[in-house]
Every structure is written in C-alpha cells, then in structure tokens.
Amino acid sequence: MSNLAPYDPRRLPYGNIGFADMRERQKIYVDKTDLLYQIAIQDVPIFFSRPRRFGKSLLINTLASLFADGLKYFKGLAIEKMWNDKTYQVIRLDFSSLADKPPQDFKRGLGDKLITKFNVEGRVSKNDENGIRDPDIILAQILEKSLNNSIVLLIDEYDAPLTHNIDKEDNLNSIMMALNSFYATIKEYTDKFRLIFITGVTRISHISIFSAFNNLNDLSLSPEFNSLLGFTQNDLVHYFDPYVEHATQILNMSKDDIYARIQQYYDGFQFTLDAEETLYNPWSIINFLYKQQAGFRNYWFKSSGSSTIIMQYLKDSSFFQSFSYTDNDICISEDELSDRHEISNIPRDLLLYQTGYLTIRQTSDDTARLVFPNTEVEDSILKLSLLAHNLRPDQKYSAEIDKLPVYIDKRNLEEIVNLFNNIINDCVSILSNIFNDERSVRDIIYAALPQKMKLQKIKERETCRGRSDLELLTRKTHMIIEFKRTQSNRGKHASLEEAKAQIKSKQYGLSPFQTYNLYRVAMVISSEEKKILYDFCEEI
C-alpha cells in the first residue's frame, strides 16, 4: 500500500463493490483471512447479520470466487497457503435486487435467476397458470441432478424483500410464503450443498431459515467474528495512512486531528459484548478518503435514504423524543440481541441495533447498553426523525448557515440566534408541541446544521461532570451553548441564570489543553413565544 499515490482515489483498495481488481481489495483483509477460512470450512448452514454498507456483499463475492475459481484471484495472499479445496458450482442470490418486486414478480425474478445461473432454459417445469415458473420446482430439478456436496449456496440480504414490504401486508404475507417454500426445498436437499451461507440485517421469525436448518450456525454475535466486516483502528492506520497523510494537505489539518475526527465521525460499532475493539463503517471511510475535499459527511445515511422499517417507528412522537435523552441508558439483555420477531413487531431498540443506528457496550452483567456509535449515525437518525415528522428546514437558509462560522468567530450572538429561530420557524408547524421539550428544539438545530470543515458540531459531549447541550467549533473558536426552557416569559431570567450556573458548575469546555478561543452561552427556549432567547455568558 505504501507505494500507492495517496491522492489517486481510483487506487483505493476497497474500490467499488464489483469484482474487478480483487487482488488489490483483498489486501486489506489479509489480517482477517483466518476468519474467512473458518467460514469457508464449515459444513453446516451459516447465518451472519450486519447493518447495511458493512461489506456483506463483498464477503459473498469473496466466497463465491474462492469456491467457483479456487485461488485464481488470491495468488500471493494469505489464503493461498491455507486453501486446498476443489471448485464448486455456486448459486449466488442477492435478494435486495428483488426487494421492490410485487409477489408474482418476486417469484418470477427468483426463478429466472436460478435458470440463468444454471443455464437450464428448456429443462425446467412449465409455467404455472400465472405464467410463472416456480422457483421451488426449478431448484428441486436442479438439485436432483446434482451430486452430493457439490453446490455452494450464497444468499445475500435474505430479509430485503420483507423489510421493503413491511407496510404492504398482502405483499408481505405472499413473499413470506414464497420464501418459506423456497427454504423448505433447500432443506429437503441439504446433502447437495457444500456450504450454505446467508446474510441479512434483521432476524425475522416465521422465516424458515431459522427453523428449517436445525444446525444453523449464527456467527453474528460470536466474539471471534466481531471484526470480520468493518475496519479496525489497526486496519485504518496500517492500510490507509498515506491517504490520511494526503488529507492533511487537502483539509489543512494535522494528521492527529484528522484521525481524531475520523474516529468521532465513523468509529464505534460493536457487535458482540466481548469484543476487544470497535469498528469503523467501511462505506464511510472509503467515501471520506475518496472525497477528501468534501470533508466529513454522512455518507452512510445518504447511501440509502430512509429505511422503510425505521421510518415506521420514527413516526411515533415518543420515539422521536427518546433520541434526545442519551443520559437515560437503554439496556438490552444478551439473549434479546439474538431474538427473532415478526417483521412488523421487532422491538424498537433491537431494531435500531440490528440496523446500525445503535450499537452495544457491555455493562457489569450480561446486558448491553445501547448507544449511538458515532457522530455520523447520531446525526443521521435525527435527520430521519425530522423527515418522519415533516420537520425540515427551508433550504433558503443554507446561505445563511454557511455564514455561521463567521458569526461564531465574531461572537455575533444576535445573528446566531436569529438563524436558529429562522430554522425553527420554518421547520415546526403551529400545532407542534416541540417547544415543550428543550432537547427536541436543540436537536432540530443540530440536525439542520451541516457537517463542514469550517464548522464542527457536537451535542451531549460527555465529561466526568456532565454533558453539554451543544458545542460548535470553528478553526478559531469553541462555542458552548446550554439550553433551558421556560413556559412563559416571566421565567426567562431565572432559566437564563440556571443555564449560566450549570455552565460554570459543570466547567464545560475548560481544559488545560484548550487551543480555541472559548466562550459559553446561555440560551432559553420560550414555549410562550416559540423562539430562542439568549444571554451572553462568559468568554475565556
């Protein structure tokens, strides 16, 4: 890697999720070769879940190449010294490509995929009354003619058709029946398969992959496989340091500052309670390194828009408000992490963990504390919450938002508060009760401010004394804001004094290593006037 030109994004080792240039992309997985090998030698069906954009499809591609082509694309890599198996016929099915299909088209698409992959046109059953060649019959006919232990079945995103149709009950039930029938056929011919490997995001009950295969090995919560997908800190430094070095020139930041900002934005994922390290989202890291000039953006969120299943939950107002109260720990038992539920009734906290919006930290007992993994995810869930409630700032303020770093450097509190109030005024309807909760107002402001190189935003920064409400940092200035709410204007002065007292008692921002110009501001949210009032607190 050290000989690659760090400014040339075409040579990033992870590349696009195609299969070209496999040799380069596999270099970043040399240290994880043993984990890949442990999967490949299994003789029982395997299930492995991870949130989207963590590399499940790349893992499927890697296994497909290893079993179909042997070591053809792995010369010189660590797996070459370990692998001595023969080649197999590989069935690779990506259910995400069928996710938006109605039931009939879903079955037709699945049948056509099997026919294409096995080149058995003209040698399968006739169409049924709806003109659909049944994928179960096609698969059965293929397997009947196959030798035992001769086929590798790789199913990617098994749950995508279900989560996509969560709000369409008839479609959901029909697709679920089709899938159960398909998996039942696989079970009937289990002896034909050398390996069955299935990926997804959620664990859905009444889907027969969990009941048809009595010996299904779920590796999702295995500590040994926590780091199979995603980048560790060692991966980042060892393989991508030249690109980070180049980013220092593009972003005019020190290398230490860039690594610290990368960690804040993209690190923090953990999938097993006993994991020794947290993980970076690979999609975010690769996009950041590829688009260094753009700075630290929410690449994970923008890659897929709003998830249907998540949006169903976010429409609940209590659910929306719960994201503001990170001081109330959410805990879940270790057993619950692997529980399966009906697609329309997955517990909220479990769903957020499975989809990557929350991650886990171990407590003193066998329970997991659910937390936001990083700034990118926290920012994304707040934006989704706003979208679910039609709370979206008017784009006409984007130019004014661009001036915010200048306002902060000049201590222009009047313009800052005017901007905040304009955002809230355009975002919140007259019937909204959002002003009854100071943190929800704060979160609207937080979500409306883009992450840019000239402005860093942090909410609920934790110290040993407490958590600050909102911190805004330019390259020169560190501004800390403490919000309090008052029901009527008569209480605004008392609320301002309370905010100032909290800033001082909690010593927000005070550090012997402080390198910014620091000032701290008390702001009061008036439920009566539906606006923010402010008072200068203190400059340090």
N, C-alpha and C positions, 0 to 999 in steps of 0.2 A: 504493500500500500504506500510506502514512503516515496516510491518513485512516481506516483501519480501526481499530475499537476492539480493542486488543490482548487484552482479556480475553474476547472473544467467539469461542469455538472454532468456531462454525458458519461463520465467515467466513475460516477458514484457506484460503489459495489453492489448496492441493493437493486438499483435500477428500477424499471417498470416491472409490473407483475407479469411479465411474459416469461418465456423460457430461453430466450436468446442470451448468449454470454453467460451461461450458467456457471462457468468456471470462475469468473470474477465474483459473482454474487455469493457463491458458496464459501469464499474465503472468510467471510465474517462469521461463518458457522463452524469453523474448524474446532473451536473450543467446545462446541455442543455436539460434536459428531457422535459421541458415546450415547447421548440421549436419542439421537436419530436411530442409531444402531439398535438400541434397546426396544424401540418401537418396531423396527423392521423385522426383528427375530421373533416377535410374539406369534403364538399360534392360536390366540383367542381374539374375538372381536374387540376393538378398542374404540372408546369414545373420548374426545378431547375438546373441551369448550374454552373459548376465549372471546373477548369482545371483538367487534369489527376492527379491521385495519391493524391486526396484530400479526399477520403473516400466516394465517391458517391456509390460505390458498397456495402460498409459496411452499409451505410444508407438504401439501398434497402434490404439488408439481414435482418436488424433490423426490418423494416416494415413488411417484409414477415413473420418473426417469430411472430411478435405481432398479425398479422391478422390471420395467419394459426394456431398458437398454443396458442394464448392468453398469459397469464402470466407465462407459463411453465418455460421459461428461464429468467424470470425477478423477481423472488422471492427476496424480500429484497431490491429491487431497488425503486427509487423514483416513477417510472411509475406505480408501483403496487397500490399506493394509489389513482391514478388518473384514471386508465383504468377500464371500466366496460362494454366494448363492447363484442359481441359474436365473434365466429370464422367464417372465410370465406374461400371460395375456392380462392386460389391465383395463378395468372398467372405471373410468373417472367420471363421476356425475356431479355437476355443480348445480344444486337446486336453487341458487339465487337467480340463475338465468330463467327459471320458471316461476319466480315468485309472484309476478304480476299477472299470471295467466288465470282465466276462469277455469273451473274444474275440467271441462271437456278438453280445453286446450292444454291444460296441465298434463292430463293423461296422454294426449296425442304427442306432446312435446317429449315426454319421458320415453314413450315407445319409439319415437323417431331417433332419439339419442342412442338407444340400445341398438337399433337397426344399423345406424351409421357406424357405430363403434365396432360392430362385429361383422359388418358387410354381409348381412344376411337377407338383403332385399330379395323377395320372391320365395324365401324359405321359411316364412313365419305365417302365423294364423291369418285368416281373412279378417276383413274389417267387421266390427260389430254393427248393430243397427244404426248407430250414430256415426259410422264411418271412422271409428277409432280402433286401431289395432292395440289390443290390451297389453300394457307393458308387463303385466304379470305372466301372461301366456308367452310373450316374446322371451322374457328372461328364462322361464322354465324350459322352453325349447332349446335355448342356447346352452343352458346348464346341463340338460340331459345328454347332450352330445359332447360335453367336456369331461376331461379326465379329472380324477380327484386331485385336490391340492394344486390346481393348475391356473387359478384365476385370482387376481388381486382386485378387490373392490374398494374404491376410494370415493366416499360421499362427502362433498363439501357443502356446508351451510344447510344441513338437513332441515332446520326449522324455518328457513326463509319463507317458504310458501305459506306457512301457518301464521307467523308474526305479521306478514304483509296483509293477511285477510282477517285480522283479529276483529275488525268492525263489520265484517260481512259474514254473518252466522251461517247462511246456507252454503256459501263457498267454502268456509272453514270446515264444516262437517263433511262435505263431499271430498275435499282434498285429504282430510284426515283418514277417511275410509280408504281412499286410494293408496295412501302411504302405508297404512296398516296391512293392506292386502299385499303390497309390494314387499314389505319386510317379512311377511309370513312366507312368501315364496323363497326369499333368501334363506330363512331359517330351515326350510324344507331341504335345501341343497347345501347346507353348511359344509359338508365334506368336500365340495368342489373348490372351496376357497383356500388359498394360501394365507391371505390376510384380508380382514375387513377393518377398515379404518374410517371413522365417521367424525366430522367436526360440526360444530354449531355454536350458538351463543347461549341459548336458554335450555333448560331441562323441562320438557313438556310431558306430562302424564298422558296416558291413553294413546301414546305412540309406541308401537310395539318394538322399537329398537331396545327399549329398556326392559321389555318383558319377553320378547321372542328369543333373545340371546341370554340364556341363563348364566353364561360365564362372561358376560360383557365386562371388560376391564376399563373402568373410568379413571383416566390418569389426570383429570383436570385439577384435582386437589392434592395430587401427590407432590410432596416437597421436592423430590428429585427432579420433577419436570416443571417446577415453577418458572425457570429461566429458559425453557425450550424456545419460546417465542418472545420477542421483545429484546431490547438491548440492555445489558448491564452497564454499570459505570465503567467497568474494565473494557467492555466492547467499545463504548463511546471513545474513550481516551486512546485505546490501542489502535483502532482501525480508522478513526475519523479525526484524529488530532490535526493532520495537515489542513483539513477543511475548516476546523475551528481557528487555526492559525491564520488562514486567509480571511476569515470573518472579522478578525481584529482590524484589518485594513478597511474592509467594507463598512463596518459599523462604528469604527473609531472607538473601540472599547478594548480594554485589556483582556488577555486570554482568561484570567481568573474570573473576571466579571462575566464574560460570555459563558463560561462553564457554569457559574452560579445561576445565571439567568436561564440557561437551558434546563438546569435541574429544577428550578422553580416552576417552569412552564410545562415540562414534558415528562419528568420523572415521577416516581411514587406509586406505580402499580405493584400490587402484591396479590398473588392468587392462592397461596397456601399459608396457614397460620405459622408454620415452622420455617418459612422462607428466610434465608440469610441475607437477602438483598432485595431491593425494589427494582423495578424495571421502567425503562423508557418506552413510550409508544413509538414503534419504528416508523410509522407513517409520518408522524410529526417531525421526527428527527431528520428523515430523508428530505422532506419538503423544506425544512428550515435550511439545511445545508445546500440544497439545490437553488433556493431562492433567497440567498443571504441578504440581498438588498432590501427585501420586503420586511426583514426583521422577524420578530416573534409573533406569529399569527396563530389563530385557532384552526390549524389545518385538519385536525381530526373531526371537528364538528362540521366544517364546511365540506368535507368529503362525501357526506351522505345526506345532508339536510336534516330534517326532523324524522325520527323514527316513529312509525305508526303506534307501536305498542307503548312507547314512552309518552307520546302526546295524549294518549287516552288517560293516563294517570295525571299528567300535568294540568288537565282541565279542572281538577279538584283544587279549590282555592286553599284548603288547609295544606294540601301537598305543596302548593306553590310557596306558602309562607314558611313551611318547615325548613326550606333551604337557607333561610336567613339565620336560623338558630343553631349554629355549629357548636355552641357551648353546651348543648344538650346532646350527650353522646348517644348514638344509635348503636345498639349491640345486637348480635345475632349469634345463635349457638353454632358450633361446628357442624352438628348434624343437619341443621337447617340449610347450610351452604350447599349441600348436595341433594336437597329435597326436590321432588318433581311435583308440578302443579298443572292444573288445567290452564290452557293458553290464556283464557280470559280472566283468570283468577290467581295470577302469580303475585305473591305478596310484594308490596311496593319496594321495600328495602332490598329484598332478594333480587328483584328485577334490576334495580339500579346497580347492584354489584355485578350481576351477570353481564349487563350491557356496558360496563366500564365507567359508568358515571360516579360510582362509589367504589372504593377498594377497601381492603381489610388491614387491620393491625391487631396483633394478638394482645389480649388482656392477661390478667394474672391467672384466669381459669380457662376452661375450654370454650371460650366465647370470643367472637371477633368484634372489634369496634369498627364501624363503617365510617369512612372519612372520604373527602374529596382527595383524589390522588395528587392533583396539581392545579395550577392556576388556569391552564387551558380548559380543563374539564369543568371546573367550577364556573368559569366564565360562560362556557357553552350551555350548561344546564340552566343558568339564569336567563340566557337568551331564549332557550326553548320555553322556559316558563312564561316569559313575556309574550312570545308568539302564541302560546296556548290561550292566553287571556286577551289577545288582541292589544297588547300593550307594546307599541313600537314607536320609537321616537321619529319625528318627522325628519326626513333627510335634508330639509332646508337648513338644519343647524350643523351640518357636517363641516361647513367652512368655519363656523364659529368655534366648533370643537377643536379644529386644527389650531386655533389661537390660544387654547387653554395653557399650553406650556409657557407661553409669553406672559399670560395673566398671572400664572403661579410665580414665575421669576420676579415679576414686578409687584408682588403682593397685592394685586388688584382684586380684592375680595368682592367688590361690588359687581364686577364683570363675571367673576366666577359664580357667584350666587345667582345672578341674572341668567347665566347659561343653565345652571341646574334647574331653576324654576321654569325656563322655557322648555327644557326636556320633559319635565314632569307634566307641564300644562298640555303638551301635545300628545303625551303618551297615555294619560289617565283620563277616563271618562268621568262625567259629572256624578254618576251613580257609584263610582268605585269607593270602597272602604279602605283603600290602600293607606290613607293618611292616619288610620288608627294604629299603624304599626311602623315605627321609625325605621326598622331594618328593611322593610319592603321598599320604602322610598329610597333608602340608600342603595338597595340592590338595583333599582331601576336606573339610577345614575351610574352605578358601577358598570352595568351591562351596556349602557349607551355609549360609554367612552371606549374607543378602540384601543387595542394594544399597539402602541407605536414606539419606535426607538426614542423619540423625544419625550415620551410620557410613559412611565410605568405606574400601573395601578395595583394596589394590594388592599384587600379587605380582610378584617379579622386576623391581622398579624398577631401571632401569639408570643407573649413573653411570660416570664415567671410571675408577673404581677397582673396580667390580664390580656385582653385583646382590643386592639384599636379598631374603630369602625371603618375608616377609610384613609388610605395613605396614597398620595400622588407624588411621584418623583420625576423631576426633570434632570438634566445633566448637571444642574447647579443647585437645585432646591429640593428640599424634602418637606412636604406639607402634610400635616396630620390633622384629620377632621374627626371630632367627636360629635355625634348627633344625639339630641334628646327631643322628645315630643311633648307638646303642650296641647291640651284640649281647647283652651281659649287663650286669647292674648294676655289675659290678666296673669297667667302663669309663666309668660315667656322669660321674664327676668330671672325668676327662680330656676327655670330649666337651663338658662344660659350659665348661671353660676354653678349649677350642678355639673354641667359638662366641663367647665373650666377646672373645677375641683377634681374631677375624675382624671383629666389630662395630667394634672400635676401630681396627684397621689399615685397614679399608675406609672408615672415617669415615661410616658410614651415618647419614643424617639431618642431618649437620652442614652448616649453610648460614648465611651472614650475613643471609639474608632469612627465617630461621626465625621464624614468628609463633605457633607452637603450643608448648605445654608438651611437651617431648620426653623420652621415656625409652625405653631399649633393653633388650631382654630376651633371655636365652639359654634355649632350651628343648631338651631331649633326648628323642628318641623311643626308648623301650626296647623292643627286639624281644622280650626275655625276658618282660617284664611286659605288653606290648601296651598301653602307655599313655605319656602325655607327662609328663616330669618338668621342673621349671623351677628357675631361679635368677635372682634379681634381678641385673641387670647395672649399669645406670647411669642416673641422671636428670640431665638437662641443662636 
